[in-house]
Amino acid sequence: MKIYFAPLEGITGYIFRNAYEEIYGSVDKYFAPFISPAEKCPITPREKKDITSENNKGINLVPQILTCKSEFFIEASKELQAMGYKEVNLNLGCPSGTVCAKGKGAGFLPETLALQRFLDDIYSYAESEDLKISIKTRLGYYDPDEFYDLVDIFNSVPISELIIHPRIRADFYKGVPRKEYFAYALQHCKCPLVYNGNVYTAQDYDELVSQFDRSLDPVMLGRGLISDPSLADKLKGNTSETDFTKLKKLHDTVYHEYQKIMSPDINVLYKMRELWTYWQTLFGDNSRDIKKLLKAKKYAEYEAIVYGGLLTEH
Ligand SMILES: Cc1cc2nc3c(=O)[nH]c(=O)nc-3n(C[C@H](O)[C@H](O)[C@H](O)COP(=O)(O)O)c2cc1C
């Protein structure tokens, strides 16, 4: 089966991707966090650094574009093609207030006429260039029933893969995904589909498979794969246990690589805190240590906790 790593802005940048690929490597495709093209600046130097091939050796990466202007999408695609990319992904799911207020991400979904025109433009460009465009979408903005019209729109263009996160914008990342709408997509969408949302364990995946009565292959994993980096190995049947030796290696690699490009201590520790908010579920009995670790302001404090037991006990 194929496993896709969901884009998680602030987490799955090139440092994390490289560490993950080297230590675990059970992911077939990584989606980079979105780039947001602007007039005369399709991709900023900072965005380029994340997706340049030198920083992504051996990684099957798909860059993602967040925009509601077809000319911006095409300009960014041109730069990405020049960098060697053959597939780009359109973000139609971001729920953030500032993004949606500009009519981008999930904020583009209710503008069905504009969306149709946008898709017509970018797919006619893609066809002339032999470029694949996949889409990552939510069900709608206000109401999940918006999805029925969206499916008709999606069926009118040659989407290489449609990744569906079955929530509406107002759900953000909370609550139970609205799986019945993915079932509708399975029946009515013409293009290949990818399910995304709340797969944290192999059991979650098995339940989805029995609910949809078909194997979900590929499947896209986000928070579940951060929370338990062994999840991809588990779904592929390579192990049934969380591997703490690998987790320690992942931690150490990410921690040291961030130190090379960031300072002072607190900035690196902010990055590590974010990871620990996901990892803490793996360390149920050590919640006091994790609380202390999440407050550490200096490397010495942080390392005393992490290497004084938390990651060395296993
Ligand atoms: C911190 C964070 C950052 C995210 N950044 C992006 C992003 O840049 N592009 C995108 O399409 N989705 C983004 N997402 C959504 C995830 O890719 C994914 O669709 C969502 O987390 C649901 O899948 P999961 O339950 O497997 O995590 C982000 C989600 C989170 C929690």
The ligand as a Tripos MOL2 file, in Angstrom:
@<TRIPOS>MOLECULE
LIG
   31    33     1     0     0
SMALL
NO_CHARGES

@<TRIPOS>ATOM
      1 C1         -0.3100   22.3320   12.2940 C.3       1 LIG1
      2 C2         -0.9770   21.9530   10.9930 C.ar      1 LIG1
      3 C3         -0.4950   22.4830    9.7990 C.ar      1 LIG1
      4 C4         -1.1060   22.1280    8.5740 C.ar      1 LIG1
      5 N1         -0.5990   22.6420    7.3890 N.ar      1 LIG1
      6 C5         -1.1750   22.2770    6.2070 C.ar      1 LIG1
      7 C6         -0.6810   22.7420    4.9370 C.ar      1 LIG1
      8 O1          0.3050   23.4850    4.8420 O.2       1 LIG1
      9 N2         -1.3240   22.3380    3.8090 N.ar      1 LIG1
     10 C7         -2.4130   21.4890    3.8580 C.ar      1 LIG1
     11 O2         -2.9720   21.1250    2.8130 O.2       1 LIG1
     12 N3         -2.8860   21.0320    5.0240 N.ar      1 LIG1
     13 C8         -2.2980   21.3870    6.1800 C.ar      1 LIG1
     14 N4         -2.7860   20.8810    7.3490 N.ar      1 LIG1
     15 C9         -3.8370   19.8370    7.3100 C.3       1 LIG1
     16 C10        -3.2070   18.4410    7.2800 C.3       1 LIG1
     17 O3         -2.4450   18.2480    6.0960 O.3       1 LIG1
     18 C11        -4.2870   17.3370    7.3600 C.3       1 LIG1
     19 O4         -5.1820   17.5120    6.2730 O.3       1 LIG1
     20 C12        -5.0760   17.4060    8.6500 C.3       1 LIG1
     21 O5         -4.1990   17.4690    9.7600 O.3       1 LIG1
     22 C13        -5.9980   16.1960    8.7880 C.3       1 LIG1
     23 O6         -5.2890   14.9780    8.6730 O.3       1 LIG1
     24 P1         -4.7750   14.1660    9.9870 P.3       1 LIG1
     25 O7         -5.9840   13.9330   10.8380 O.co2     1 LIG1
     26 O8         -4.1780   12.9120    9.4190 O.co2     1 LIG1
     27 O9         -3.7930   15.0400   10.6860 O.co2     1 LIG1
     28 C14        -2.2150   21.2420    8.5710 C.ar      1 LIG1
     29 C15        -2.7040   20.7360    9.7900 C.ar      1 LIG1
     30 C16        -2.1030   21.0720   10.9820 C.ar      1 LIG1
     31 C17        -2.6470   20.4740   12.2640 C.3       1 LIG1
@<TRIPOS>BOND
     1     1     2 1
     2     2     3 ar
     3     2    30 ar
     4     3     4 ar
     5     4     5 ar
     6     4    28 ar
     7     5     6 ar
     8     6     7 ar
     9     6    13 1
    10     7     8 2
    11     7     9 ar
    12     9    10 ar
    13    10    11 2
    14    10    12 ar
    15    12    13 ar
    16    13    14 ar
    17    14    15 1
    18    14    28 ar
    19    15    16 1
    20    16    17 1
    21    16    18 1
    22    18    19 1
    23    18    20 1
    24    20    21 1
    25    20    22 1
    26    22    23 1
    27    23    24 1
    28    24    25 2
    29    24    26 1
    30    24    27 1
    31    28    29 ar
    32    29    30 ar
    33    30    31 1
@<TRIPOS>SUBSTRUCTURE
     1 LIG1         1 GROUP 0 **** ****
